[in-house]
Amino acid sequence: MVDRPIWRVGTRAVVSLAFLGALLLLTACGASGQQATPTLEPEHFSGELAFEHVRAQMQWVPRHPGTEGWRKTGDYIIAELQRLGWQVEEQHFQVLDHEGRNIIARRGSGPVVIVGAHYDTRRRADRDPDPQRRSEPVPGAVDGASGVAVLLELARVLAAHDLNDEVWLTFFDAEDNGDLDGWPWIAGSSSMARNLDITPEAMVLVDLVGQQDQLLPFEASSTKPLREEIWAVAGRLGYTSFVPREHWRIIDDHTPFLERGIPAVDIIDFDYPQWHTTADTIDQVSPASLEEVGRTLETWLLERSQER
């Protein structure tokens, strides 16, 4: 946007500025002359606030490991978590010639529950319908930014005094570039699971959520009692996007935890036509869909604590 002068220089500028000041004063006060009440953030998970975290990430494309956008996204996540008072740790690991960075935020006390999402994006849109665009990076609105946004909004609404679990909000790196240039899949979560010195009670992954026509069936390898527990919460909240019907088995960031015997669930939308294409853009994201996932997890976590 190009800056343009609004007010002319001279007497008219003084009059106009005085008028503007009066207008702002009237805006800040109600019709009765009372000062307007400032808008407060909602108590529970807000899809609109989560969407703002999607928007923030989408200013940095690409976000695959080693890029400036990847670094800025990680720094943004850390800054938001610290602003909200979470204890934040970085876990560094090596993947090919890159140093990866997992980000872990902790709050609460009790058995450990991990809620995770990946924040990196795919370096090439190898599934794009246009062959000429397959060398371009994936913008990663649904495949990356949406999951991160859910976790960051959970960070706002989960208060330490409400938690009888130790919640780890975990942002995995180097998940999404498997089969490109020798890269493995799920490098960040594999590194974290391999180096755990405790056994979490549960691990929940949020991946490929937030699209307009969201459908979230059971992922086949996910721990059955845990997935049924979470889907039952969504059902009580009236969220029909959580479909209690088994779909495919996939390798994702929950897999290394399952392999260690940790109950784990993947909340994922299998049917996303823009997956690994250049069309994975912010217009695909629905605040309402983000809210369904986030409110379900918020309720599930708080109900776990109330049962203790």
C-alpha positions as CSV (number, residue, x, y, z in Angstrom):
1,M,0.0,0.0,0.0
2,V,1.3,3.5,-0.9
3,D,1.1,6.1,1.7
4,R,-0.9,9.1,0.6
5,P,-1.5,12.5,2.3
6,I,-4.9,12.7,3.9
7,W,-5.0,16.3,5.2
8,R,-3.8,19.4,3.4
9,V,-1.3,21.7,5.1
10,G,-2.7,24.9,6.6
11,T,-5.7,26.0,8.6
12,R,-7.9,23.2,7.1
13,A,-5.5,20.7,8.5
14,V,-6.0,22.1,12.1
15,V,-9.7,22.0,11.7
16,S,-9.7,18.5,10.2
17,L,-7.4,17.1,13.0
18,A,-9.6,18.7,15.6
19,F,-12.7,17.1,14.0
20,L,-10.9,13.7,13.9
21,G,-10.0,14.0,17.6
22,A,-13.6,14.7,18.5
23,L,-14.8,11.8,16.4
24,L,-12.3,9.4,18.1
25,L,-13.5,10.6,21.5
26,L,-17.1,10.0,20.6
27,T,-16.2,6.5,19.3
28,A,-14.5,5.6,22.6
29,C,-17.6,6.7,24.5
30,G,-21.2,5.4,24.3
31,A,-24.2,7.6,23.4
32,S,-24.6,8.4,27.1
33,G,-21.1,9.7,27.3
34,Q,-19.9,6.6,29.3
35,Q,-16.5,5.2,28.3
36,A,-16.9,2.1,26.2
37,T,-16.1,-1.3,27.8
38,P,-12.9,-2.7,26.2
39,T,-13.5,-6.0,24.3
40,L,-12.2,-9.0,26.3
41,E,-10.7,-12.1,24.8
42,P,-13.2,-15.0,24.9
43,E,-12.8,-17.5,27.7
44,H,-12.9,-20.6,25.5
45,F,-11.1,-21.6,22.3
46,S,-11.9,-19.1,19.5
47,G,-11.7,-20.1,15.9
48,E,-11.3,-16.5,14.9
49,L,-8.3,-16.0,17.1
50,A,-6.8,-19.3,15.9
51,F,-7.3,-18.1,12.3
52,E,-5.1,-15.0,13.1
53,H,-2.3,-17.4,13.9
54,V,-2.8,-19.0,10.4
55,R,-2.7,-15.6,8.9
56,A,0.6,-14.7,10.7
57,Q,2.3,-17.9,9.5
58,M,1.1,-17.4,5.9
59,Q,3.2,-14.2,5.6
60,W,6.2,-16.5,5.4
61,V,6.3,-18.8,2.4
62,P,8.1,-21.1,2.1
63,R,8.5,-22.6,5.6
64,H,10.5,-25.7,4.9
65,P,13.6,-26.4,7.0
66,G,16.5,-24.0,6.4
67,T,14.5,-21.2,4.9
68,E,14.0,-17.7,6.4
69,G,10.2,-18.4,6.7
70,W,10.9,-21.6,8.6
71,R,13.1,-19.7,11.1
72,K,10.6,-16.9,11.5
73,T,7.8,-19.3,12.1
74,G,9.6,-21.1,14.8
75,D,10.6,-17.8,16.4
76,Y,6.9,-16.6,16.2
77,I,5.7,-19.8,18.0
78,I,8.2,-19.4,20.8
79,A,7.4,-15.7,21.3
80,E,3.7,-16.4,21.5
81,L,4.2,-19.3,24.0
82,Q,6.5,-17.2,26.2
83,R,4.0,-14.3,26.0
84,L,1.3,-16.6,27.4
85,G,3.6,-17.8,30.2
86,W,4.4,-21.3,29.1
87,Q,7.7,-22.9,29.9
88,V,9.4,-23.3,26.5
89,E,12.2,-25.7,25.4
90,E,13.8,-26.2,22.0
91,Q,15.0,-29.6,21.0
92,H,17.6,-29.6,18.2
93,F,18.3,-32.6,16.0
94,Q,20.1,-33.4,12.8
95,V,18.3,-34.3,9.5
96,L,20.6,-34.7,6.5
97,D,22.6,-31.4,6.4
98,H,20.0,-29.4,8.3
99,E,19.6,-28.8,12.0
100,G,15.9,-29.3,13.0
101,R,14.2,-27.6,15.9
102,N,11.3,-29.1,17.8
103,I,9.5,-26.6,20.1
104,I,7.9,-27.9,23.4
105,A,5.8,-25.8,25.7
106,R,4.9,-27.2,29.2
107,R,2.2,-26.2,31.7
108,G,0.4,-28.0,34.6
109,S,1.4,-30.9,36.7
110,G,0.6,-34.6,36.8
111,P,0.8,-37.2,34.1
112,V,2.2,-35.9,30.8
113,V,-0.1,-35.4,27.8
114,I,1.4,-34.4,24.5
115,V,-0.6,-32.4,22.0
116,G,1.4,-32.0,18.8
117,A,1.4,-30.5,15.3
118,H,4.1,-29.9,12.6
119,Y,5.1,-26.4,11.6
120,D,7.3,-27.1,8.6
121,T,5.9,-27.2,5.0
122,R,6.7,-29.1,1.9
123,R,9.5,-27.7,-0.3
124,R,7.9,-28.8,-3.6
125,A,4.2,-29.1,-4.6
126,D,4.8,-32.5,-6.2
127,R,1.1,-33.3,-6.3
128,D,0.0,-30.1,-8.1
129,P,-2.3,-30.7,-11.1
130,D,-0.1,-28.3,-13.1
131,P,3.2,-29.9,-13.8
132,Q,4.8,-26.5,-14.3
133,R,4.1,-25.6,-10.7
134,R,5.4,-28.8,-9.1
135,S,8.7,-27.2,-8.3
136,E,7.1,-24.4,-6.3
137,P,6.8,-24.6,-2.5
138,V,3.5,-25.6,-0.8
139,P,2.1,-22.6,1.0
140,G,0.9,-24.9,3.8
141,A,-2.2,-23.2,5.2
142,V,-4.1,-26.4,6.1
143,D,-1.0,-28.6,6.0
144,G,1.0,-27.0,8.7
145,A,-0.3,-23.6,9.7
146,S,-3.8,-24.8,10.9
147,G,-2.4,-27.3,13.3
148,V,0.0,-24.8,14.7
149,A,-2.8,-22.3,15.1
150,V,-4.9,-24.8,17.1
151,L,-2.0,-25.4,19.5
152,L,-1.3,-21.7,19.9
153,E,-4.9,-20.9,20.7
154,L,-5.0,-23.8,23.2
155,A,-2.0,-22.2,24.8
156,R,-4.1,-19.1,25.5
157,V,-7.1,-20.9,27.0
158,L,-5.4,-23.6,29.1
159,A,-4.7,-22.2,32.6
160,A,-2.2,-24.0,34.8
161,H,-4.6,-24.1,37.8
162,D,-7.2,-26.0,35.6
163,L,-4.8,-28.7,34.7
164,N,-4.1,-31.9,36.6
165,D,-2.0,-33.1,33.7
166,E,1.3,-31.7,32.6
167,V,0.4,-30.7,29.0
168,W,3.1,-30.5,26.4
169,L,2.2,-28.4,23.4
170,T,4.7,-29.8,20.9
171,F,5.6,-28.2,17.5
172,F,7.3,-30.8,15.3
173,D,9.9,-29.9,12.7
174,A,10.9,-31.8,9.5
175,E,7.7,-33.8,9.2
176,D,6.6,-32.9,5.6
177,N,9.4,-33.4,3.2
178,G,9.6,-37.2,3.0
179,D,10.6,-38.7,-0.4
180,L,12.1,-35.4,-1.6
181,D,15.9,-35.2,-2.1
182,G,16.5,-38.0,0.3
183,W,14.5,-36.5,3.2
184,P,12.7,-38.8,5.6
185,W,9.2,-38.3,6.9
186,I,8.4,-37.4,10.5
187,A,12.0,-36.7,11.5
188,G,11.2,-34.3,14.3
189,S,8.6,-36.5,16.1
190,S,10.9,-39.5,15.6
191,S,13.8,-37.7,17.3
192,M,11.6,-36.6,20.2
193,A,10.0,-40.0,20.8
194,R,13.4,-41.7,20.6
195,N,14.9,-39.4,23.3
196,L,12.0,-39.3,25.8
197,D,13.0,-40.0,29.3
198,I,9.4,-40.2,30.6
199,T,6.4,-42.1,29.4
200,P,3.5,-39.8,28.5
201,E,0.0,-41.0,29.3
202,A,-1.3,-39.9,25.9
203,M,-0.3,-38.2,22.7
204,V,-2.7,-36.4,20.4
205,L,-1.7,-35.2,16.9
206,V,-3.5,-32.4,15.0
207,D,-2.7,-32.6,11.3
208,L,-4.5,-31.4,8.1
209,V,-7.4,-29.7,10.1
210,G,-9.3,-26.5,9.5
211,Q,-10.5,-26.9,5.9
212,Q,-13.9,-25.6,4.9
213,D,-15.6,-29.0,4.5
214,Q,-13.8,-30.8,7.3
215,L,-14.3,-34.5,8.0
216,L,-12.3,-36.3,10.7
217,P,-12.8,-40.0,10.8
218,F,-10.8,-42.4,13.0
219,E,-7.2,-43.0,11.8
220,A,-6.8,-46.8,11.8
221,S,-3.6,-47.1,13.8
222,S,-4.7,-44.7,16.5
223,T,-5.3,-46.1,20.0
224,K,-9.0,-47.1,20.0
225,P,-10.0,-46.2,23.6
226,L,-8.3,-42.8,23.3
227,R,-9.8,-41.9,19.9
228,E,-13.3,-43.0,21.0
229,E,-12.9,-40.8,24.2
230,I,-12.0,-37.7,22.1
231,W,-14.6,-38.3,19.4
232,A,-17.3,-38.7,22.1
233,V,-16.4,-35.3,23.5
234,A,-16.8,-33.8,20.0
235,G,-20.2,-35.6,19.6
236,R,-21.5,-34.1,22.9
237,L,-20.4,-30.7,21.6
238,G,-22.4,-31.3,18.5
239,Y,-19.5,-31.4,16.0
240,T,-20.5,-33.7,13.2
241,S,-17.1,-33.2,11.4
242,F,-15.8,-35.9,13.9
243,V,-17.0,-39.1,12.2
244,P,-16.6,-42.2,14.4
245,R,-15.8,-44.4,11.5
246,E,-12.5,-46.0,10.8
247,H,-10.5,-44.8,7.8
248,W,-6.9,-45.5,6.6
249,R,-3.8,-46.2,8.6
250,I,-1.1,-43.7,7.9
251,I,2.4,-42.9,9.1
252,D,2.4,-39.5,10.8
253,D,3.9,-37.7,13.8
254,H,1.9,-40.0,16.2
255,T,3.6,-43.1,14.8
256,P,6.9,-42.9,16.8
257,F,4.9,-42.6,20.0
258,L,2.7,-45.6,19.2
259,E,5.9,-47.6,18.5
260,R,7.0,-46.8,22.0
261,G,3.7,-48.2,23.4
262,I,2.3,-44.7,24.2
263,P,-1.4,-44.3,23.5
264,A,-1.7,-41.9,20.5
265,V,-4.3,-40.5,18.2
266,D,-4.1,-38.7,14.9
267,I,-6.8,-36.1,14.3
268,I,-6.6,-35.7,10.5
269,D,-8.7,-34.9,7.5
270,F,-7.8,-37.5,4.9
271,D,-9.8,-35.8,2.1
272,Y,-8.0,-32.6,1.3
273,P,-7.7,-32.0,-2.5
274,Q,-5.2,-29.2,-2.1
275,W,-2.7,-31.5,-0.2
276,H,0.9,-30.9,-1.4
277,T,-0.2,-28.5,-4.1
278,T,0.2,-24.7,-4.6
279,A,-3.5,-24.3,-3.8
280,D,-3.0,-25.0,0.0
281,T,-3.7,-21.3,0.7
282,I,-5.4,-19.4,3.4
283,D,-8.8,-19.3,1.6
284,Q,-9.0,-23.0,2.3
285,V,-9.1,-22.4,6.1
286,S,-12.3,-22.1,8.1
287,P,-12.3,-20.5,11.6
288,A,-15.3,-22.6,12.4
289,S,-13.4,-25.8,11.5
290,L,-10.5,-24.7,13.6
291,E,-12.8,-24.1,16.5
292,E,-14.4,-27.5,16.4
293,V,-11.0,-29.2,16.8
294,G,-9.7,-26.7,19.4
295,R,-12.8,-26.7,21.5
296,T,-12.9,-30.5,21.5
297,L,-9.4,-30.7,22.7
298,E,-9.9,-28.0,25.3
299,T,-12.9,-29.7,26.7
300,W,-11.2,-33.1,26.7
301,L,-8.1,-31.8,28.5
302,L,-10.2,-30.0,31.1
303,E,-12.5,-33.0,31.7
304,R,-9.5,-35.2,32.2
305,S,-8.3,-32.8,34.9
306,Q,-11.8,-32.7,36.6
307,E,-11.9,-36.5,36.9
308,R,-8.7,-36.6,39.0
